[in-house]
Amino acid sequence: MRISRFQILNYKSFLETAEIEFKPGFNVVTGKNNAGKTGLLEALTLQFEGNPHRTVETVPYPGAVTPDSSVVKFTLSVDRKELVRLIGDGQQRFLPRPVSGFAWPSGSTL
């Protein structure tokens, strides 16, 4: 299983990124100082905590209320061999798929 795509919304230096795609194998992240490389990697960790983007656009005047949630949207990819290994030895099994409107415990929905 691997992260194949992701997008960061309202986190550190990122107001909204384009969808970023990881290819199978080794991927390299490069950029100038303060370009957001560390923020990008932090957004992909299990310890990700919200740290809203702050610029003149999001905080137009001192004391303005900032959007408080940071979001990472991601797509996981599983190859066929790994999926077969995960679900069993040929017995018929079903993997449930969340329906539209399904709410995770955090309150976010599909």
Buried (B, 14 or more C-beta within 10 A) or exposed (E): EBBBEBBBBBBBBBBEBEEBEBEEEEEEEEEEEEEBBEBBEBBBEEEBEEBBBBEEEBBEEEEEEEBEEBBBEBEEEEEEEEEEEEEEEEEEEEEEEEEEEEEEEEEEEE
